[in-house]
Amino acid sequence: MEGLGINVSTFIAQIVNFVILFGLLYLFAYKPILRMLDERSNKVKESMDQAESVKEQSERAEDEVKKRLEEAGKEGQGVIARAVKAGEDARQKVQQEAKKDAEALIEKARLEIQRERDEAIDDLHKEFSDLTIEAAGKVIEQSLDKKAHQDIIDKVLEESEALKKG
């Protein structure tokens, strides 16, 4: 091999050196680098898993928020429906009370009108009785014919109206 310009002892020393260097690199560089790459790969995988977990939690939270919003909407509609019903009930109650009050006022007015009518009739009877007695008294004082009798009644009525006005 010397013809090729290769020194066998140097060549063997170089091969031994290369094998030692390769063994040392394998032990001190390659394994730590592989271990470091494996750790980095695991960290990346854990981060991806955590990101996926966070994404799932976010989706669950979003679904929960949607459900709660729907429940709140339904509850709000229920509250509105109850408020509308309560308002309607209150309105009906007020209408019924107003109707009762109106009926009571109408009945009271009817009774008052009836009382006033009865009083007016009583007053009319008294007045008519007074007029009749007065007319009879005047007729008894004078025995007159039919025309004179009518004149006396008319005179008494005129005097009665004059007394009312004056």
Secondary structure, DSSP 8 states (H G I E B T S, - for coil): -GGGT--HHHHHHHHHHHHHHHHHHIIIIIHHHHHHHHHHHHHHHHHHHHHHHHHHHHHHHHHHHHHHHHHHHHHHHHHHHHHHHHHHHHHHHHHHHHHHHHHHHHHHHHHHHHHHHHHHHHHHHHHHHHHHHHHHHHHHHS---HHHHHHHHHHHHHHHHHHHH-
